[in-house]
Amino acid sequence: MLAPLPASRCSIADLIAHPWCQGEHATQKEVVEEFRQRHEVIKQQQAQEAQQKAASVRPQQQRVRRDLKFGDKVFVDVTYA
């Protein structure tokens, strides 16, 4: 199918006769249910990752600003308590 030369590509009849195209096929209902289940699993994984990330973040630290005045100049120092 992906051959660059059209003469070397498989025909539609060859593709239909291939073992992959033979046998059982999932119904639309089965496919929709499979995707719904996968979506639920992904949502659960994302929720777990968000909880882990929230637990690993340090609590907000309070900033303390100190202004030091020497003459007419002001020096600002910001530290975290």
FIDODREN-122762 format. One record per atom (N, C-alpha, C): residue number from 1; residue in one letter; atom name; x, y, z. Coordinates in steps of 0.1 Angstrom, whole numbers, always signed. Layout:
BEGIN
[marti NUM, 'A', 'CA', [X, Y, Z]] ...
// end
This chain:
BEGIN
[marti 1, 'M', 'N', [+8, -12, +0]] [marti 1, 'M', 'CA', [+0, +0, +0]] [marti 1, 'M', 'C', [+9, +13, +0]] [marti 2, 'L', 'N', [+20, +12, +7]] [marti 2, 'L', 'CA', [+28, +24, +8]] [marti 2, 'L', 'C', [+40, +25, -2]] [marti 3, 'A', 'N', [+40, +16, -11]] [marti 3, 'A', 'CA', [+51, +16, -21]] [marti 3, 'A', 'C', [+49, +28, -30]] [marti 4, 'P', 'N', [+61, +34, -34]] [marti 4, 'P', 'CA', [+60, +47, -42]] [marti 4, 'P', 'C', [+55, +44, -56]] [marti 5, 'L', 'N', [+58, +32, -61]] [marti 5, 'L', 'CA', [+54, +29, -75]] [marti 5, 'L', 'C', [+41, +22, -75]] [marti 6, 'P', 'N', [+31, +27, -82]] [marti 6, 'P', 'CA', [+18, +21, -83]] [marti 6, 'P', 'C', [+18, +7, -87]] [marti 7, 'A', 'N', [+27, +3, -96]] [marti 7, 'A', 'CA', [+27, -11, -101]] [marti 7, 'A', 'C', [+31, -21, -90]] [marti 8, 'S', 'N', [+39, -16, -80]] [marti 8, 'S', 'CA', [+43, -25, -69]] [marti 8, 'S', 'C', [+34, -25, -57]] [marti 9, 'R', 'N', [+23, -18, -57]] [marti 9, 'R', 'CA', [+14, -18, -46]] [marti 9, 'R', 'C', [+4, -29, -47]] [marti 10, 'C', 'N', [-1, -33, -36]] [marti 10, 'C', 'CA', [-12, -44, -35]] [marti 10, 'C', 'C', [-25, -38, -41]] [marti 11, 'S', 'N', [-32, -47, -47]] [marti 11, 'S', 'CA', [-45, -43, -52]] [marti 11, 'S', 'C', [-55, -44, -41]] [marti 12, 'I', 'N', [-67, -39, -43]] [marti 12, 'I', 'CA', [-78, -39, -33]] [marti 12, 'I', 'C', [-82, -54, -31]] [marti 13, 'A', 'N', [-82, -62, -41]] [marti 13, 'A', 'CA', [-85, -76, -39]] [marti 13, 'A', 'C', [-75, -83, -30]] [marti 14, 'D', 'N', [-62, -80, -32]] [marti 14, 'D', 'CA', [-52, -85, -23]] [marti 14, 'D', 'C', [-53, -81, -9]] [marti 15, 'L', 'N', [-57, -68, -7]] [marti 15, 'L', 'CA', [-59, -63, +7]] [marti 15, 'L', 'C', [-70, -70, +14]] [marti 16, 'I', 'N', [-81, -71, +6]] [marti 16, 'I', 'CA', [-93, -78, +12]] [marti 16, 'I', 'C', [-91, -92, +16]] [marti 17, 'A', 'N', [-82, -99, +8]] [marti 17, 'A', 'CA', [-79, -113, +10]] [marti 17, 'A', 'C', [-69, -115, +21]] [marti 18, 'H', 'N', [-62, -104, +26]] [marti 18, 'H', 'CA', [-52, -106, +36]] [marti 18, 'H', 'C', [-58, -111, +49]] [marti 19, 'P', 'N', [-51, -119, +57]] [marti 19, 'P', 'CA', [-56, -125, +69]] [marti 19, 'P', 'C', [-60, -114, +79]] [marti 20, 'W', 'N', [-54, -103, +79]] [marti 20, 'W', 'CA', [-58, -92, +88]] [marti 20, 'W', 'C', [-73, -88, +86]] [marti 21, 'C', 'N', [-77, -88, +73]] [marti 21, 'C', 'CA', [-91, -84, +70]] [marti 21, 'C', 'C', [-101, -95, +71]] [marti 22, 'Q', 'N', [-96, -107, +74]] [marti 22, 'Q', 'CA', [-105, -119, +76]] [marti 22, 'Q', 'C', [-108, -121, +90]] [marti 23, 'G', 'N', [-119, -127, +93]] [marti 23, 'G', 'CA', [-122, -131, +107]] [marti 23, 'G', 'C', [-131, -121, +114]] [marti 24, 'E', 'N', [-131, -121, +127]] [marti 24, 'E', 'CA', [-140, -113, +135]] [marti 24, 'E', 'C', [-137, -98, +135]] [marti 25, 'H', 'N', [-147, -90, +135]] [marti 25, 'H', 'CA', [-145, -76, +136]] [marti 25, 'H', 'C', [-154, -71, +148]] [marti 26, 'A', 'N', [-149, -60, +154]] [marti 26, 'A', 'CA', [-156, -54, +165]] [marti 26, 'A', 'C', [-168, -46, +159]] [marti 27, 'T', 'N', [-179, -47, +167]] [marti 27, 'T', 'CA', [-191, -39, +163]] [marti 27, 'T', 'C', [-189, -25, +167]] [marti 28, 'Q', 'N', [-197, -16, +162]] [marti 28, 'Q', 'CA', [-196, -2, +166]] [marti 28, 'Q', 'C', [-198, +0, +181]] [marti 29, 'K', 'N', [-207, -8, +186]] [marti 29, 'K', 'CA', [-210, -7, +201]] [marti 29, 'K', 'C', [-198, -11, +209]] [marti 30, 'E', 'N', [-191, -22, +205]] [marti 30, 'E', 'CA', [-179, -27, +212]] [marti 30, 'E', 'C', [-168, -16, +211]] [marti 31, 'V', 'N', [-166, -10, +200]] [marti 31, 'V', 'CA', [-156, +0, +198]] [marti 31, 'V', 'C', [-159, +12, +207]] [marti 32, 'V', 'N', [-171, +17, +207]] [marti 32, 'V', 'CA', [-175, +28, +216]] [marti 32, 'V', 'C', [-173, +25, +230]] [marti 33, 'E', 'N', [-177, +13, +235]] [marti 33, 'E', 'CA', [-175, +9, +249]] [marti 33, 'E', 'C', [-160, +8, +252]] [marti 34, 'E', 'N', [-152, +3, +243]] [marti 34, 'E', 'CA', [-137, +2, +246]] [marti 34, 'E', 'C', [-131, +16, +247]] [marti 35, 'F', 'N', [-135, +25, +239]] [marti 35, 'F', 'CA', [-130, +39, +240]] [marti 35, 'F', 'C', [-135, +46, +253]] [marti 36, 'R', 'N', [-147, +43, +257]] [marti 36, 'R', 'CA', [-153, +49, +269]] [marti 36, 'R', 'C', [-145, +44, +281]] [marti 37, 'Q', 'N', [-142, +31, +281]] [marti 37, 'Q', 'CA', [-134, +25, +292]] [marti 37, 'Q', 'C', [-120, +31, +292]] [marti 38, 'R', 'N', [-114, +32, +281]] [marti 38, 'R', 'CA', [-100, +38, +280]] [marti 38, 'R', 'C', [-100, +53, +285]] [marti 39, 'H', 'N', [-111, +60, +281]] [marti 39, 'H', 'CA', [-112, +74, +286]] [marti 39, 'H', 'C', [-113, +75, +301]] [marti 40, 'E', 'N', [-121, +66, +307]] [marti 40, 'E', 'CA', [-122, +66, +322]] [marti 40, 'E', 'C', [-108, +63, +328]] [marti 41, 'V', 'N', [-101, +53, +323]] [marti 41, 'V', 'CA', [-88, +50, +328]] [marti 41, 'V', 'C', [-79, +62, +328]] [marti 42, 'I', 'N', [-79, +69, +316]] [marti 42, 'I', 'CA', [-70, +81, +315]] [marti 42, 'I', 'C', [-74, +92, +324]] [marti 43, 'K', 'N', [-87, +94, +326]] [marti 43, 'K', 'CA', [-92, +104, +336]] [marti 43, 'K', 'C', [-87, +101, +350]] [marti 44, 'Q', 'N', [-88, +88, +354]] [marti 44, 'Q', 'CA', [-83, +84, +367]] [marti 44, 'Q', 'C', [-68, +87, +369]] [marti 45, 'Q', 'N', [-61, +83, +358]] [marti 45, 'Q', 'CA', [-46, +85, +359]] [marti 45, 'Q', 'C', [-43, +100, +360]] [marti 46, 'Q', 'N', [-50, +108, +353]] [marti 46, 'Q', 'CA', [-48, +123, +353]] [marti 46, 'Q', 'C', [-51, +128, +367]] [marti 47, 'A', 'N', [-62, +123, +373]] [marti 47, 'A', 'CA', [-66, +128, +386]] [marti 47, 'A', 'C', [-55, +124, +397]] [marti 48, 'Q', 'N', [-50, +112, +396]] [marti 48, 'Q', 'CA', [-40, +107, +405]] [marti 48, 'Q', 'C', [-27, +116, +403]] [marti 49, 'E', 'N', [-23, +119, +391]] [marti 49, 'E', 'CA', [-11, +127, +388]] [marti 49, 'E', 'C', [-13, +141, +394]] [marti 50, 'A', 'N', [-25, +146, +393]] [marti 50, 'A', 'CA', [-28, +160, +398]] [marti 50, 'A', 'C', [-27, +160, +413]] [marti 51, 'Q', 'N', [-32, +149, +420]] [marti 51, 'Q', 'CA', [-32, +148, +434]] [marti 51, 'Q', 'C', [-17, +147, +439]] [marti 52, 'Q', 'N', [-9, +139, +432]] [marti 52, 'Q', 'CA', [+5, +137, +435]] [marti 52, 'Q', 'C', [+12, +150, +434]] [marti 53, 'K', 'N', [+9, +157, +423]] [marti 53, 'K', 'CA', [+16, +170, +421]] [marti 53, 'K', 'C', [+12, +180, +431]] [marti 54, 'A', 'N', [-1, +181, +435]] [marti 54, 'A', 'CA', [-5, +190, +445]] [marti 54, 'A', 'C', [+1, +186, +459]] [marti 55, 'A', 'N', [+3, +174, +462]] [marti 55, 'A', 'CA', [+9, +170, +474]] [marti 55, 'A', 'C', [+24, +173, +475]] [marti 56, 'S', 'N', [+31, +173, +463]] [marti 56, 'S', 'CA', [+45, +175, +463]] [marti 56, 'S', 'C', [+49, +190, +463]] [marti 57, 'V', 'N', [+40, +199, +460]] [marti 57, 'V', 'CA', [+43, +213, +460]] [marti 57, 'V', 'C', [+44, +218, +475]] [marti 58, 'R', 'N', [+54, +225, +477]] [marti 58, 'R', 'CA', [+56, +231, +491]] [marti 58, 'R', 'C', [+46, +241, +493]] [marti 59, 'P', 'N', [+42, +243, +506]] [marti 59, 'P', 'CA', [+32, +253, +509]] [marti 59, 'P', 'C', [+37, +267, +505]] [marti 60, 'Q', 'N', [+29, +276, +502]] [marti 60, 'Q', 'CA', [+32, +290, +498]] [marti 60, 'Q', 'C', [+40, +296, +510]] [marti 61, 'Q', 'N', [+52, +301, +506]] [marti 61, 'Q', 'CA', [+60, +307, +516]] [marti 61, 'Q', 'C', [+57, +322, +516]] [marti 62, 'Q', 'N', [+58, +328, +528]] [marti 62, 'Q', 'CA', [+55, +342, +529]] [marti 62, 'Q', 'C', [+67, +350, +527]] [marti 63, 'R', 'N', [+65, +360, +518]] [marti 63, 'R', 'CA', [+77, +369, +515]] [marti 63, 'R', 'C', [+77, +380, +525]] [marti 64, 'V', 'N', [+89, +383, +530]] [marti 64, 'V', 'CA', [+91, +394, +539]] [marti 64, 'V', 'C', [+100, +405, +532]] [marti 65, 'R', 'N', [+96, +417, +532]] [marti 65, 'R', 'CA', [+103, +427, +525]] [marti 65, 'R', 'C', [+109, +437, +536]] [marti 66, 'R', 'N', [+121, +440, +535]] [marti 66, 'R', 'CA', [+128, +449, +544]] [marti 66, 'R', 'C', [+134, +460, +536]] [marti 67, 'D', 'N', [+130, +472, +539]] [marti 67, 'D', 'CA', [+137, +484, +533]] [marti 67, 'D', 'C', [+147, +490, +542]] [marti 68, 'L', 'N', [+159, +491, +537]] [marti 68, 'L', 'CA', [+170, +497, +545]] [marti 68, 'L', 'C', [+173, +511, +539]] [marti 69, 'K', 'N', [+172, +521, +547]] [marti 69, 'K', 'CA', [+175, +534, +542]] [marti 69, 'K', 'C', [+188, +539, +547]] [marti 70, 'F', 'N', [+197, +543, +538]] [marti 70, 'F', 'CA', [+210, +549, +541]] [marti 70, 'F', 'C', [+210, +563, +534]] [marti 71, 'G', 'N', [+209, +573, +541]] [marti 71, 'G', 'CA', [+209, +586, +535]] [marti 71, 'G', 'C', [+197, +588, +527]] [marti 72, 'D', 'N', [+199, +591, +514]] [marti 72, 'D', 'CA', [+188, +593, +505]] [marti 72, 'D', 'C', [+185, +581, +496]] [marti 73, 'K', 'N', [+192, +570, +499]] [marti 73, 'K', 'CA', [+191, +557, +491]] [marti 73, 'K', 'C', [+183, +547, +499]] [marti 74, 'V', 'N', [+175, +539, +492]] [marti 74, 'V', 'CA', [+167, +528, +498]] [marti 74, 'V', 'C', [+171, +515, +492]] [marti 75, 'F', 'N', [+175, +506, +501]] [marti 75, 'F', 'CA', [+179, +492, +496]] [marti 75, 'F', 'C', [+168, +483, +500]] [marti 76, 'V', 'N', [+164, +474, +491]] [marti 76, 'V', 'CA', [+152, +465, +494]] [marti 76, 'V', 'C', [+158, +451, +495]] [marti 77, 'D', 'N', [+154, +444, +505]] [marti 77, 'D', 'CA', [+158, +430, +507]] [marti 77, 'D', 'C', [+145, +422, +508]] [marti 78, 'V', 'N', [+144, +412, +500]] [marti 78, 'V', 'CA', [+132, +403, +501]] [marti 78, 'V', 'C', [+137, +389, +505]] [marti 79, 'T', 'N', [+131, +384, +516]] [marti 79, 'T', 'CA', [+134, +370, +520]] [marti 79, 'T', 'C', [+122, +363, +522]] [marti 80, 'Y', 'N', [+123, +350, +523]] [marti 80, 'Y', 'CA', [+111, +341, +526]] [marti 80, 'Y', 'C', [+112, +336, +540]] [marti 81, 'A', 'N', [+100, +337, +547]] [marti 81, 'A', 'CA', [+100, +332, +560]] [marti 81, 'A', 'C', [+96, +318, +561]] 
// end
